Amino acid sequence: MRIATPHVSERRRVLVREPIADSGLELLRQRFDVVEDSESDLASIIVDYDAIVIRSATTIDASLIDHAHRLKVIGRAGVGVDNVDVEAATRRGIVVANAAESTVDSAAEHAIALLLALARNVPQAHAALTAGTWDRARFTGIELAGKTLGVLGLGRIGRQVAHRALGLGMRVVAYDPFVAADRFRELGVESAGSLEEVYAQADIVTLHLPLNDETRGLLDASAFEQMKDGVRIVNAARGGLIDEDALVGAISSGKVAGAALDVFETEPYSGPLLGLPQVVVTPHLAGSTAEAQDRAGVVIAEQVAAALDGDVVRTAVNIPVVDPRELEFLGPFVPLATKLGRLAMALAGAWPSRITVAVHGPLSEHDARLLTVAALNGAFQGRVDEAVNEVNAPLIAAERGIDVSEQRFAAAQHYTNLVRVVVGAGAQDVEVAGTTVGPEHRLFLAGALGFSIDIELAPHMAFLSYDDMPGIIGKVGTMFGEAGVNIANMAVSRTTEGGKALMAFSIDSSAPPELVERVEASGFDDVRFISLG
């Protein structure tokens, strides 16, 4: 999604709160004023910056966001955004982006390293040998080949772990309700219908889930009781996914044979798990490779720059993100949807209870969320007290009780692709439709107020509805000419000869108040002068 960014004359400022790769810093320095500051009180300085780059040690909460009057983007050089209040940022229209792909390989490899170390007691044997004890029998392990690995969460990292585990000869069973069945088949992974199915089959359970209200403490005493005796646990995702006290109890009782953990609920960790010989631990190293750190710095620098420049933010977590190939097709229709949303709201003249965005033709085969968000952004421009962009437009709709929906239609009569925006206020629906024309993707209005019409959208437009009769076009032209306002384009549509008609035209400048008053007093059914920005 492209973020609408107003022109600013002063050079924009980026605060780098935690270190990132030099290549990422250089990218930012070429375009913005960059300050590296990890020591100053963040609440007192964040007001001076348009963007902030953080890693995991900095928390951006709602109180900080309240101070950040200039802030446009928060860039997290890592996978998660647990340390950012995304809801508060969204409410303020601040983009939150991360470097989600940068550490995928490193994190997957670390999970596999923990898996192997757990199976073969590698760290325990190493510690004993370096301490002078040669004890082979004590550190007898298990083979992974033929064992069942239960994967909870088949996202980017979970898929890579599953792929590597299959290469080790393991059977992989996964649970992820958001992954389609054919995706499981493509990966060669068995799909479990519930967490309990995984628990019942897995010799080893590995976690690859986000931490939220639904997943916090997921592996608790009840979950361990449902697992096979002697199960092993691997967690290189988020510490809060496991009830650590319950894990200590399950290991002590022998229900769980061992665990390999890279993350903990509170870090740095100094709790009882460190005293258990069955536990392998590392200090949150999953993404800590030179390659991953370098990628994260570059990726987040690119995304921060994109947000500040109003370009596509591919890794944003609080606006719809689509595949780049999808974006190439959808991109020209985003500004169209924005203008249609603004036009529909202006024509409705009242606060809506519902907004529907419909796509017709090949567009219907693509992810329409981008266009819906764009239409909402257009609809709310200048109509709420807060600044509006693609980030907070859906939240504004939700808070004001507006029912937002999407529709898809394979056919687009008279057009290859068509976007319709319907604004419902009470019993009245106002509908506008549009398309793009030519290699330049010029934005054309295809319908408004129940009339088919064909005119290029422009910053200043007027719509007049009236009884169809001779002389109206000349009358309008005379009024505008006498006011010194040039009509750039005009289109007329009517229901039947002598019935109702709609005149739509674009003008080179906004209409002066005296012209508006004159037109409104000239006997038209409805007169609308609209600025589309």
Secondary structure, DSSP 8 states (H G I E B T S, - for coil): -B------SS--EEEE-S---HHHHHHHHTTSEEEE-SSS-HHHHGGG-SEEEE-SS--B-HHHHHH-SS--EEEESSS--TTB-HHHHHHTT-EEEE-TTTTHHHHHHHHHHHHHHHHHTHHHHHHHHHTT---TGGG-----TT-EEEEE--SHHHHHHHHHHHHTT-EEEEE-TTS-HHHHHHHT-EE-SSHHHHHHH-SEEEE----STTTTT-B-HHHHHHS-TTEEEEE-S-GGGB-HHHHHHHHHHTSEEEEEES--SSSS--SGGGG-TTEEE-SS-TT-SHHHHHHHHHHHHHHHHHHHHT-B-TTBSSS----HHHHHHHTTHHHHHHHHHHHHHHHH-S--SEEEEEEEGGGGGS-THHHHHHHHHHHHTTTSSS---TTTHHHHHHHTT-EEEEEEES--TTSSSEEEEEEEETTEEEEEEEEEETTTTEEEEEEETTEEEEEE--SEEEEEEEE--TTHHHHHHHHHHHTT--EEEEEEEESSTTSEEEEEEEESS---HHHHHHHHTTT-SEEEEEE--
